[in-house]
Amino acid sequence: MTVLTEGRIISVLRAAEAVLSQRAGSAVVLEDPKDLGGSGRTTVVRVRVAQNPFSQARTLVIKALPIDEEPHAFHREIAAYKYATTLPTRSRPGPQIIASDTDARVLVLSDLGHGRSMPDLLGGRDVTEAMHAVSAWGQALGRMHAATFGGEGDFRALLRRGSGSAEDVHVLRDQAVRAFALFAGALEGLDVPVPARVTGMLANACELFTEGEHRAFSTSDVGPENILINGDGVQFMDYEWGGFRDAVLDVAYAQVTCSSALSSVDPAVREQFEEAMVDAWCAEVSGIWPSLSNRRVLARRLLAARLLWVWLSTVWMLPLDGVESTVADIVAAGISDTSSPLSSGNGNLHDLTLYTSDPRVLVNRWADLARAATRAEDTMLATMAVRLGAALTRDWLT
């Protein structure tokens, strides 16, 4: 949690008052700011509305980024909130945007109020309660995807209107392509055989950011740390990475991050949690994507997406100096920034739920991937995942 200075809080408060007052045409006064614990670069505070001529909201949430930060991520976040706010209430994934100021890098959002966080529920002793929460997680993802299928043109129009550019720069997509460029060299450096079919699976998964049959809106970081459950159900927070991509990426991301949150739980029980999530998601999207009712088809797609997320989180920890992949290879793959994988002017990847600096978490992710591949009868991927997990254990944990 960020420890905010009083000066920073006051400046954020005043910026929010200014944008709200301009929008309302009358003075808006905010009081009693409470730090909600943004990331190292983000200020997030809840405020009480002491004087408010245009709505009955008693509290609001203000999110502010440094004004010297590259603006594209902020434009994307505004576009994502605006797009999500237009959805029917039942399908809306999280808070509504009330106002924004691009110059001050300030967002004013509706307050979701108090509830229970997904990590709290997953870490509790009540397995039934946690299972219900995970099912609700999958259901909320499915509702969001079903409601936004076919809406990509509207989102892109909002993005262009805010940034003045038709180019859809997305850091996670670029990171995925960069990770793919490093795949063969890294595995060879770890003495793990590189099956051509698995490499092909990873390449296909990278394409899900820009192509795919099941494109829908996503807040993108749909892991447990960004989920609150309140009286209205599951609420997704943090739209910084929001945009359109193949919905299978979301489900696989949720599987990976959910299993990490349940690392102390028996693997067989973790599988039950994953199945509950996928079943709930399928129930919401089967009407628009009937092909995914075929569980063998869905399992193959989820495996490829899961491989991508597990590999990407691993790349962020690998010592890349020993990887047999040249800068030219990476640039040819479409990535111009060949510095640290965590260096980005468009957002801080350390903030992602997927990110971990704990090697034990990564080893467990490969073990979970191997079990999922075994269930899907993909012996080649299961074998590679076991070997890579063993190599990481050898290098990091012994």
Disulfide bonds with the S-S distance in Angstrom:
none
